[in-house]
Amino acid sequence: MERLLIGFGLAIAVGACAPASDAARTDSLPSVATDTVVSEEGMIEVPGGKVWYRKLGNGPGIPLLALHGGPGGTSCRFEVLAPLARERPIIFYDQLGSGRSDHPTDTSLWNVPRFVQEVDAVRKALKLDTLHLLGHSWGGALAAEYMIAAKPTGVVSVVFSSPLISTPRWIADADSLRAELPATIRAVLDAEEQKGTLDSPAYKAATDSFYARHVTRLPVPTEPRCAGVAGNDTIYQQMWGPTEFKSTGSLKTWTRAADMDDVLQPSLFIAGEFDEARPTTLEEFRRTMRNAQLVVIPGAAHAAMREKPTEYMAALRAFLAGVEGGAGK
């Protein structure tokens, strides 16, 4: 592909997300049915403690390992990937400090190299010698860092789902999106930031206006398995910052924008039309890579996986099948 594709044209050349924002919109849509799929759960020893994992399905295809967003989010939203579990194992886990994993109090653990080591530990424990890797939001940053810094073997393809690839670029894009907000909302954001009152009800309401446009724009199904499974705001604040459009943490200057050409495996960028991970920016990253594609899900935002699951799953399924179909050619 040489150009940005909106939707599924031309043969489907097909954040950092705050722990709290993932549940910003709830509704009465039916939940994802995963109880009919063969599954297993358990704990895995990783640097700093143990993480909880879940494996769905035992199909014959190459396993897919999914890395959740945050930093400090949870993996329960990946239950939406269950339709793929009859074709291949789907594995996801709560990163250390979040969800059902251990919650150590040592804040020195919240750094990118340790999270990279964590991915490797999960792979080894589950004997994932060959796999597809999917990273959503901050998980996309983790996937990029893993591929570029660790240079692992056995990764057949990489899916960058609404990914963070460069914090400076993410913030620049967020500033552009913020400039499109109604003047009254922008005024509240500016005033409260100047006063340093980011915990005020007015600021939170104005922030929610941004999230309703670019994080979770459409109704999403409820997921019973997410009930009571909490993210870790300490990790989010330490590594990212107070909001999706304001980074003050250790990731503030993080970028792999100039290194994406090191990812030689077939890669898929997938995002929503109104995503805070801007499709036009992802297209720029894609063009620097040898074998990368981009799909944009019309009408969706950062939560495209759950907002438009049929379209998202069709794009993902086509990409994985294409990679595996071409493996022996």
N, C-alpha and C positions, 0 to 999 in steps of 0.2 A: 504493500500500500504506500502511496505517495501523498495521500491527502486525508483530511479528517472526514470520518463518516458519521453522519447523524442517523442513528437507527441501524437497520440491517441491510443496507444496500450493498451491492457488489459482492455477492457470495459471502456475506457476513465476515468481512475481514475484521471479523469481530476482534486524622488527624488527629490531620490529628483530631480524632473525635473524642470529645469530653465524655467521661463516664456517665455524667448526668444527662447529656444531650441525647444519648442513644434512646432514652425513654421519654423524650420530650413530648411526644404525641402518642396517646393511646386511644384505642377505639374498640369497637365490637366486632371487628373482622374475625373470621375463624382462625384458630391457631394452626400451626403447622403440625401435621400428624406424623410423628416419628416413632410411635410405640410399636408400629407394625414392622419396623426395620430391625434386623439383628444388630445388637449394640453391645459394647462393653465400656466400663469405666474403671478408673484406677488412679493411683498416685505414682509420680515419677520423681526420682531424686535428681535435682538440678543444682547448679551452684547457688548456695544461699538457702536451700530448703527443698520442699516438694511441691510439685504442681499437679493439679487435677486434669485428667484428660478424658475425652470421650471419643469412641470410634463407632461410626455408623456404617453398617453394611459390610459385605464381604464379596462384592462383585469382582469379576476377573480383571477389570481395568487397573491401571497404575494408580496407587493411592494418591489422595489429595490431602495435603497438610495445610490447614488454614490458621493464619496468625491474626489475632483480633486487634482492634484499635485501642485508642487511649492517648498516651500511655496511662495504664491503670483501668482499662475497660475490662470487659468479660467476653467469653466466647459463646455464651448461650444463644446469641442471635444467629450463629451459624447453623442452628437447627433447620433453618430455611433451606439449607443445601441438601436436606434429606432425599429429595427426588433423585439425586445423583447416586445415592448410596446403593442402589440395586445394580449400578454399573461398575462401581469401584468403591473401596473403603474411603470414607470421609473422616478425617481426624482433626480435632481441634482441642485446645487446652486453654485454661486460664493462666495467664502469665503470673509469675511469682508476685505475691502481694495483693492479688485480686481474686474476686469470686470465691471459688471453692478450694483454691490453692492456699498454701501457707501464707501467713501475713507477718513476716519478720519486721521488726522495728528498726533495723539497721538501714538508714537511708542511703548509705554508701552503695547499696546494692542497685539503686535505680540509675543505671548508666547503660549506654548502648552496648559496649563490649560484653557486659554480663548477659544482656538479653540475647545477644548473638550466641554466646556459649549455651544458653538455655535451649535455643532451637536445636543445636547440635546434640545436646543431652537427650532431648525428646526423641529425636531421630534414632539415636543409638539404642535407647531403651525399647522402642517399638519396632526395631529392626527395619526402619524405613530406608533401605539401601537405595531404592529407586522411588522417586515420587515427583508429583507436581506440587509446586509451592504457591500458595495464595496468601497475599497480605492485604488487609483492608485498612485504609487510613494510616494510623501510626504503624499498623502491621505491614503496610507497604514500605515504609521507611525501614522497618526491621528486615523485611525480605531483601531490599536493595543492599542494606549494610551486610547482611549475611552473604549474599552472592558476591559482593565486591571485596569485602574484607576477609571473609573466611575461605572464599573460592572452593566451595564444597563440590564433591563428586556426587553423581547419582541424581541430580536435579534435572528432570527432563524438560520442564518448562516453568515459567514464572507468570503469575497473574497479579498485576498491580491494580487492586480494586480501590478506586477513589484515593490514590496514595499520596502521602507526604513524601516528596522527593527532595525538596529544598525549603527549609523554613523561611529564609529571606524572600523567596519567590511566593511562597504560600501567603505570607503577610502582605506582600505587595498586591496579590490578587484579592485578598480579603479587604484591603483598603479600597480597592476599586469597587468591590461589591458593597461595601459599607457606604461609599459615596452615592450609591443608587438608592439607599434607604430614604424614606420621607424625611424632610428637613426637621420635623419635630422630633423624630427618633434620633437622628444624628445629634441634635442639640443636647438631648439627654445624655447620650453616650459621652459626648465631649465634656459636658459640665461635670458629670460624676467622675470621670477619669481625672480631670483637673483637680477635683477635691480629694481624690483618692478613696472615694466611697463606692468601691466596686461591689460591695455587699448590700447596697441599698435596694429596696423593692423597685424603685424607678429604673435603676441600671439593669437589674435582672429582667424586668419586663422589656426593656429596649433590646437587650441581648437576645431574648426569646424571639423578637421580631426578625432578627437576622437568622436565627436557627430555623424559624418557620419557612423562610425562603430558601435556605441553602443547605440545611442539614437534613431535616425530616419535613418534606414539603407536602407529601401525600399521606393518607391513612396507611397504617401498617398493621399486620396481624399481631394479635397478642401471642405470647409464647409462655405457656405455663412454667416451663423449666427455668425461665428467667426470674420467677417470683422469689424474692428474698436473696437473689444473687447480686451482690453489690460490687461496684467498682471501688477504686481506691483514689480518692481525690488528692491525697498527699503525693502520690506518684505523679498525677497529672500536673499538679501545681509545681512540683519540683523540676520536672523535666520539660513541661510545656509552659504553663502560665494560667492566668485567670479565666480566659475565654478563648474561643476558637480563633478570634481575630487579634489576639494580643499575646505574644509569646515573650515571657520574661525568664524562662527556665534554662536548663542546661542545653536544650535543643535550639536555643535562640539563633545560633549561627550555623547549625548543622545543615549540610547540603551534600548531596551526591549527584548534583546536576551535571557536573563535568565528567562523571565517571560511569554514566549509564551504558556507554559503549563497551564496558567491561563485561556486561551481561550478554553472553553470546547465545544463551538458550532461547528458543522461541518464547516470546513474551506477549502478553495481552494487557493493555491498559483498558479499563472499563470504568465508566463514571456516568453520573446523571447529567442531564442537560443543564440543570441549575446548581450543580455540585459546587461546593466551596473548593474542591480540587478541580480547578477550571479545565475543561476539555481542551481549550486552545493551548494552555500551558503543557498539558500532557502530550499534545501533538508535537510540541517542540522537543520534549524529551524523547518521544518515540522516534523522531527523525534522526536522532544521534545514534540509534541502535541498529544493529545489522539485521535483526529478525524480529521486529515488533509490530503489533497491530493495535488499533484503537477502535473501541465501540462506545458510542454515547447513547444512553437510554433516554429517549424523549420523555419530557415531563417530570423526570425524577430528579432528586437532589443527592446528597451524600449518602443517604440510606437507600440507594437504588436497589440494592440486593433484596430489601424487604418491601420497598414501595412498588417495584415492578418485577416481582420474582419470576414470572413467566418469561419475560424478555431477557432478564439477567441470566436465567438458567439456560435459555436457548443459546445465548452467546457463549457462555462458559462451556456448555456441552459441545458445541460445534468446534470451539478452539481445542479442547482436550482431544476430541476425536480426530481432528486434523493433525495434531502433533503426533498422536499414536499411529495414525494411518500412514504418516510419512516417515516413521522411524525406520521402517525396513526398506525404504526406497533408496 
